[in-house]
Amino acid sequence: MVDFVGLYNYWIVVFLMMAGLYVVIEHGNLVKKMVGLTVFQAAVFVLYITLGKVRDGTAPIVAEGIEIYSNPLPHVLILTAIVVGVATLALGLALVVRIREAYGTIEEDEIGDQDGPAI
Amino acid sequence: MAVAVIGIVRARNLFVVVMLAGIYSLLAATIFVILDAVDVAFTEAAVGAGISTVLFLGTLALTTSEEKKPVHNAWISLAVVAVTGAVLIYGTLDMPRYGDPAAPANHHVVPEYLEGGPEKTGIPNVVTAVLASYRGYDTLGEVTVIFTAGIGVVLLLGRWRAHRRETEAAEEEA
C-alpha cells in the first residue's frame, strides 16, 4: 500500500503547474500569459522547497541545541531562481509593452491577423 | 493557493488577475515559512509579491486592462493539460515522501555544508554561507543575468521612445 499522505504537497504542486500551463496555452492575452508563467514558476519553487524539508527539522541556521536542519541547498537554488525569474519577467513585460506600441494590441490573435497568413 | 489560481484562470479583468497573482505569491511565501525556508520566504514576499506586482501594474498602465474572450475551443488545451498532469501525478508515486530524512536530496554534499559551513565561512546561516561562499560563482552569474535583463529592458523601451520622438518631429515638419 502506497503512502499517499506524503505525496499531498506534490499533488498540489502538479495542480498549480497545470493551471499555469493551461493559462499559457489557452489565453491569447500576453499579460495573462506572463501571469501564467509566474504561477508555473512559483509551483516549481514550492516543489523544490518541499524536497528540502526534513521532518522535525528547523530552518538551516546553525544554533546551540538543534540537531536536525532542513536541507539548505534547495533554498539557495530557489533564491537564485526567484531573482532570475523576476529579471526575465521584466524583460517579457518590456516586450509586451513594445508589441503594444507596434501593433496597438496585446491579443495574440489580432497580432496574427495583422501579420497576414502564415507561410 | 489553489483558490487564488482558479480565480486567475477565470478572471477576465487583468487588474484582478495581477492582484490575485500577488496574493498567490504571498501565500507561497507563507508555505515557504512552514517548510523552514525563511530566506526564500523573505525573497518571495519582497520580489514575487512586491516587485512583480509593480512590474505588472506598470505594464497594465502602458497597455490595456481588459482581456478579450478567447475564440478557439478550450477543450484541446484542457486535454493537453490533463494528460500532462496525469503523467506528473504518476511520476510523484516514486518520489520520496514529505519530510523524509533519507531522501537522496538530503545527502551527498548537504551534511558537509551543515557541519563545516559555519566553521569554514564564519556565517551561522547555512543558506547565506552556500549562496555567498560555496556557490559564489553562481551568484555572480545571477548578477550577470539581471544586468543583461536590465540592458534588454532599457534597449526595448528606450529606443521606442527615441524613435517616437523622431517620428513626431518629422510629422510636425510635414
Interface residues (C-beta under 8 A of the other chain):
Chain A: V2 D3 V5 G6 L7 Y8 N9 Y10 W11 I12 V14 F15 L16 M17 M18 A19 G20 L21 Y22 V23 I25 E26 H27 G28 N29 V31 K32 M34 V35 G36 T38 V39 A42 F45 V46 I49 T50 L51 G52 K53 V54 R55 D56 G57 T58 A59 P60 I61 V62 A63 I68 Y69 S70 N71 P72 L73 P74 H75 V76 I78 L79 T80 I82 V83 V84 V86 A87 T88 L89 A90 L91 L93 A94 L95 V96 V97 R98 R100 E101 I106 E107 D109
Chain B: M1 A2 V5 I6 I8 V9 L14 V17 V18 A21 Y24 S25 A28 I31 F32 L35 D36 A37 V38 D39 V40 T43 E44 V47 G48 I51 S52 L55 F56 G58 T59 L60 L62 T63 T64 E67 K68 P70 V71 A74 S77 L78 V80 V81 A82 T84 G85 L88 I89 T92 L93 M95 P96 R97 Y98 G99 D100 P101 A103 A105 N106 V109 V110 Y113 L114 G117 P118 P124 N125 V126 V127 V130 L131 R135 D138 T139 E142 V145 I146 T148 A149 G150 G152 V153 L156 L157 W160 R164
